[in-house]
Amino acid sequence: MRRGNKKTINCDVIETPCIKVCKLINRVCIGCFRTDYQIREWIIYTEKERTEIIKEIQLDRCRVLSNN
């Protein structure tokens, strides 16, 4: 459990790659391509960390699509 200063988090304003197709295969969501760890920690990441993860996800999607 995390301790310290608690602040209210408005989840409606946090950018997310979630497309509401939530199914994990080998610990990766087939909808948003995030790992189970990334999904669990999403609201704790900084905006910069979330942006970097989204960029990585987009690159991974492009690689998957170009290999098909």
N, CA and C of each residue as an Amber inpcrd file, in Angstrom:
protein
   204
   0.8420000  -1.1760000   0.0000000   0.0000000   0.0000000   0.0000000
   0.8890000   1.2420000   0.0000000   0.5740000   2.1660000  -0.8540000
   1.3530000   3.3930000  -0.9470000   0.9030000   4.3610000   0.1390000
   1.8650000   5.0590000   0.6940000   1.5590000   6.0070000   1.7610000
   2.0950000   7.3740000   1.3900000   1.6290000   8.3540000   2.0930000
   2.1010000   9.7070000   1.8420000   0.9420000  10.6090000   1.4990000
   1.2460000  11.6850000   0.8170000   0.2030000  12.6340000   0.4390000
  -0.7450000  11.9890000  -0.5510000  -2.0050000  12.0060000  -0.1980000
  -3.0190000  11.4690000  -1.1010000  -3.6660000  12.6270000  -1.8330000
  -3.8100000  12.4940000  -3.1260000  -4.5480000  13.4920000  -3.8520000
  -5.6040000  12.7920000  -4.6820000  -6.6710000  13.4790000  -4.9160000
  -7.7510000  12.9220000  -5.7020000  -7.3280000  12.8790000  -7.1590000
  -7.5800000  11.7500000  -7.7910000  -7.2160000  11.5810000  -9.1960000
  -8.4920000  11.5230000 -10.0170000  -8.6030000  12.4100000 -10.9790000
  -9.7520000  12.4040000 -11.8750000  -9.3950000  11.5370000 -13.0760000
  -9.8900000  10.3130000 -13.0730000  -9.5490000   9.3490000 -14.1280000
 -10.0960000   9.7500000 -15.4930000 -11.0680000  10.6580000 -15.5120000
 -11.6330000  11.0990000 -16.7860000 -10.6640000  11.9390000 -17.6050000
  -9.6590000  12.5210000 -16.9620000  -8.7250000  13.3860000 -17.6850000
  -7.3870000  12.6960000 -17.9650000  -7.2190000  11.4710000 -17.5220000
  -5.9820000  10.7330000 -17.7790000  -6.0880000  10.0600000 -19.1350000
  -5.1430000  10.3730000 -20.0080000  -5.1210000   9.7540000 -21.3290000
  -4.8160000   8.2650000 -21.1880000  -5.5060000   7.4560000 -21.9550000
  -5.3110000   6.0160000 -21.8930000  -5.4870000   5.4060000 -23.2830000
  -4.7440000   4.3620000 -23.5980000  -4.9060000   3.6820000 -24.8790000
  -6.0330000   2.6490000 -24.8550000  -6.7310000   2.5270000 -23.7370000
  -7.7820000   1.5110000 -23.6000000  -8.8710000   1.7120000 -24.6500000
  -9.2440000   0.6140000 -25.3290000 -10.3370000   0.6590000 -26.2980000
 -11.4920000  -0.2240000 -25.8420000 -11.4810000  -0.6090000 -24.5690000
 -12.5300000  -1.3940000 -23.9340000 -12.6910000  -2.7860000 -24.5490000
 -11.5860000  -3.3380000 -25.0290000 -11.5210000  -4.7360000 -25.4580000
 -10.4790000  -5.3750000 -24.5440000 -10.9160000  -5.7310000 -23.3690000
  -9.9860000  -6.1030000 -22.3020000  -9.8690000  -7.6110000 -22.1640000
  -8.8170000  -8.1450000 -22.7380000  -8.5200000  -9.5660000 -22.5960000
  -7.0110000  -9.7240000 -22.6030000  -6.5000000 -10.3660000 -21.5670000
  -5.0550000 -10.5640000 -21.4650000  -4.6570000 -11.9100000 -22.0460000
  -3.6550000 -11.8920000 -22.9040000  -3.0320000 -13.1070000 -23.4210000
  -1.5400000 -12.9330000 -23.1790000  -0.9620000 -13.8790000 -22.4670000
   0.4530000 -13.7850000 -22.0820000   0.7590000 -12.4570000 -21.3960000
  -0.1580000 -12.0240000 -20.5430000  -0.0090000 -10.8320000 -19.7120000
  -0.0370000  -9.5220000 -20.4950000  -0.5160000  -9.5480000 -21.7460000
  -0.6480000  -8.3390000 -22.5640000  -2.0950000  -8.2450000 -23.0430000
  -2.6870000  -7.0540000 -22.8990000  -4.0660000  -6.8490000 -23.3290000
  -4.1310000  -6.8280000 -24.8590000  -5.0660000  -7.5840000 -25.4200000
  -5.1950000  -7.6140000 -26.8760000  -5.8680000  -6.3510000 -27.4150000
  -6.4760000  -5.5540000 -26.5400000  -7.1250000  -4.3190000 -26.9750000
  -6.1780000  -3.1340000 -27.0110000  -5.4610000  -2.9170000 -25.9190000
  -4.6250000  -1.7140000 -25.8270000  -3.1280000  -2.0060000 -25.8650000
  -2.7560000  -3.2790000 -25.8340000  -1.3500000  -3.7100000 -25.9020000
  -0.5320000  -3.3730000 -24.6580000  -1.2060000  -2.9510000 -23.5620000
  -0.4620000  -2.7130000 -22.3290000  -0.2870000  -4.0360000 -21.5920000
   0.7750000  -4.1110000 -20.8030000   0.9810000  -5.2780000 -19.9580000
   0.0570000  -5.1700000 -18.7440000  -0.1120000  -6.2990000 -18.0590000
  -0.9370000  -6.2710000 -16.8550000  -0.3570000  -5.2980000 -15.8240000
   0.9550000  -5.2250000 -15.7500000   1.6030000  -4.2970000 -14.8260000
   1.2930000  -2.8470000 -15.2090000   1.3870000  -2.5100000 -16.4950000
   1.1100000  -1.1490000 -16.9470000  -0.3400000  -0.7610000 -16.6820000
  -1.2560000  -1.6930000 -16.8920000  -2.6680000  -1.4200000 -16.6290000
  -2.8750000  -1.1430000 -15.1470000  -2.2970000  -1.9740000 -14.3090000
  -2.4580000  -1.8410000 -12.8650000  -1.8710000  -0.5300000 -12.3470000
  -0.7470000  -0.1050000 -12.8870000  -0.0440000   1.0720000 -12.3920000
  -0.4020000   2.3600000 -13.1320000  -1.3200000   2.3230000 -14.0850000
  -1.5710000   3.4260000 -15.0040000  -1.8230000   4.7550000 -14.2950000
  -2.6530000   4.7860000 -13.2740000  -2.9680000   6.0590000 -12.6360000
  -1.8220000   6.5810000 -11.7770000  -0.8560000   5.7360000 -11.4810000
   0.2850000   6.1490000 -10.6660000   1.3960000   6.7450000 -11.5320000
   1.4670000   6.3330000 -12.8040000   2.4810000   6.8760000 -13.7060000
   2.3160000   8.3760000 -13.8620000   3.4090000   9.0550000 -14.1560000
   3.3300000  10.4750000 -14.4810000   2.7810000  10.6180000 -15.9000000
   2.3730000  11.8180000 -16.2490000   1.8750000  12.0590000 -17.6010000
   2.9520000  11.7320000 -18.6360000   4.2050000  12.0730000 -18.3200000
   5.3180000  11.7880000 -19.2300000   5.4830000  10.2770000 -19.4180000
   5.4000000   9.5130000 -18.3400000   5.5360000   8.0540000 -18.4400000
   4.3980000   7.4540000 -19.2700000   3.1750000   7.9380000 -19.0460000
   2.0370000   7.4250000 -19.8300000   2.2110000   7.7410000 -21.3080000
   2.6820000   8.9440000 -21.6160000   2.9010000   9.3370000 -23.0090000
   3.9370000   8.4280000 -23.6690000   5.0230000   8.1240000 -22.9640000
   6.0640000   7.2360000 -23.5050000   5.5200000   5.8320000 -23.7420000
   4.7190000   5.3370000 -22.8350000   4.1410000   3.9950000 -22.9930000
   3.2080000   3.9760000 -24.1960000   2.3990000   5.0180000 -24.3580000
   1.4910000   5.0870000 -25.5030000   2.2850000   5.1000000 -26.8080000
   3.3940000   5.8340000 -26.8550000   4.2450000   5.8510000 -28.0570000
   4.8020000   4.4590000 -28.3490000   5.2580000   3.7600000 -27.3120000
   5.7780000   2.3950000 -27.4910000   4.6920000   1.4670000 -28.0190000
   3.4940000   1.5990000 -27.4690000   2.3710000   0.7670000 -27.8980000
   2.0680000   1.0160000 -29.3770000   2.0540000   2.2750000 -29.7860000
   1.7720000   2.6050000 -31.1840000   2.8320000   2.0090000 -32.1090000
   4.1050000   2.0660000 -31.6920000   5.1690000   1.4600000 -32.4960000
   4.9870000  -0.0580000 -32.5920000   4.6410000  -0.6840000 -31.4730000
   4.4180000  -2.1350000 -31.4720000   3.2650000  -2.5130000 -32.3900000
   2.1830000  -1.7390000 -32.3700000   1.0360000  -2.0160000 -33.2550000
   1.4650000  -1.9170000 -34.7100000   2.2520000  -0.8910000 -35.0370000
   2.7260000  -0.7300000 -36.4140000   3.5850000  -1.9220000 -36.8450000
   4.4330000  -2.4030000 -35.9440000   5.2680000  -3.5590000 -36.2600000
   4.4130000  -4.7930000 -36.5070000   3.4110000  -5.0040000 -35.6650000
   2.5400000  -6.1710000 -35.8060000   1.7910000  -6.0860000 -37.1350000
   1.2470000  -4.9200000 -37.4440000   0.4800000  -4.7650000 -38.6830000
   1.3600000  -4.8910000 -39.9270000   2.5930000  -4.4240000 -39.8670000
   3.4720000  -4.4980000 -41.0290000   3.9790000  -5.9210000 -41.2650000
   3.9540000  -6.7520000 -40.2410000   4.3980000  -8.1500000 -40.3870000
   3.2900000  -9.0580000 -40.8970000   2.0780000  -8.5520000 -40.9840000
   0.9560000  -9.3810000 -41.4780000   0.7710000  -9.2590000 -42.9380000
